[in-house]
Amino acid sequence: MCGLGAEIATEDCEGMTALNWACLRGKLPAAQCLLDNGADVNHATTIGRSSLDLAAFQGNPALTQVGIVKNLDFKLKRDGSRD
């Protein structure tokens, strides 16, 4: 996907982006590549889950660290709005 011209921000019917899927599936190299190429670390799915939520659910501390380093917005609310 990275470097092949795919649209990074494309969402599926649940609002999941490639970054959300990479975090949910524990794919650190894919997540890092997507972030390095402009993926939105603060994007929330239709039910308000961020990449950090999905990485934490997956139990992957390395993915969680990537989100923190890449300017994760800790004020992001479940509905996608901010304080």
C-alpha atoms as one frame of an Amber mdcrd trajectory, in Angstrom:
protein
   0.000   0.000   0.000   2.681   2.487   1.002   4.487   3.729  -2.040   2.017
   2.095  -4.407  -0.284   5.100  -4.773  -3.146   3.854  -2.589  -5.264   6.449
  -0.776  -4.270   6.312   2.896  -7.459   7.910   4.257  -9.942   5.552   2.551
 -12.515   4.215   5.025 -14.565   1.039   4.948 -18.251   0.871   5.958 -17.276
   0.998   9.650 -15.019   4.021   9.227 -11.877   1.888   9.521  -8.802   3.138
   7.673  -5.718   1.139   6.777  -4.060   2.510   9.922  -6.980   1.361  12.090
  -6.726  -2.122  10.574  -2.931  -2.235  10.978  -3.282  -1.338  14.664  -6.092
  -3.829  15.231  -4.125  -6.623  13.550  -0.822  -5.768  15.274   1.044  -4.886
  12.078   3.683  -2.478  13.385   5.669  -2.055  10.132   2.469  -1.300   8.209
   1.285   1.174  10.849   4.655   2.929  10.864   4.672   3.158   7.054   1.132
   4.575   7.013   1.988   7.156   9.687   5.190   8.132   7.902   3.095   8.734
   4.780   0.487  10.939   6.406  -2.149   8.639   7.922  -4.270  10.435  10.535
  -3.406   8.963  13.937  -6.441  10.749  15.422  -9.029   9.346  12.995 -11.950
   7.718  14.803 -14.123   4.915  13.418 -17.908   5.230  13.206 -18.140   3.966
  16.797 -15.420   6.328  18.006 -12.419   4.013  18.208  -9.012   5.539  17.494
  -5.886   3.745  16.344  -4.667   3.867  19.950  -7.874   2.174  21.145  -7.408
  -0.571  18.578  -3.701  -1.035  19.383  -4.496  -1.254  23.099  -7.299  -3.752
  22.433  -4.830  -5.832  20.444  -2.428  -5.684  23.402   0.500  -4.315  21.438
   2.566  -1.798  23.445   4.846  -1.062  20.468   1.869   0.113  18.398   0.653
   2.187  21.327   4.082   3.855  21.525   3.961   4.699  17.807   0.643   6.508
  18.336   2.017   8.527  21.229   5.121   9.542  19.289   3.012  10.562  16.259
   1.069  13.359  18.020  -1.940  11.433  19.203  -4.673  13.788  20.402  -5.476
  12.620  23.932  -8.482  14.968  24.071 -10.230  13.121  21.253 -13.672  12.050
  22.430 -15.428   8.842  21.446 -17.669  10.762  19.015 -14.639  12.147  17.156
 -14.970  15.664  18.565 -12.452  17.407  20.795 -12.709  19.389  24.031
